[in-house]
Amino acid sequence: MAKKKKVSPLATVLLETAGDMRKIGLMDRASHQKITLRHLGASGAPNTAPITGRKSGRCANAQS
């Protein structure tokens, strides 16, 4: 069983910054992938479900 690489707080911030730069167009896809690969390794980012603001039914703080 392979040991999972722990990501340092600095690497987490670098990845977040690179992601933001990619979103606004300051960084191309290849550069972003290179940074991600360098910090997370070949496994990449974990597969997680996207977070959405929608829930089934009404929102808890919605006024009717």
Secondary structure, 3 states (H helix, E strand, C coil): CCCCCCCCHHHHHHHHHHHHHHHCCCCCHHHHHHHHHHHHCCCCCCCCCCCCCCCCCCCCCCCC
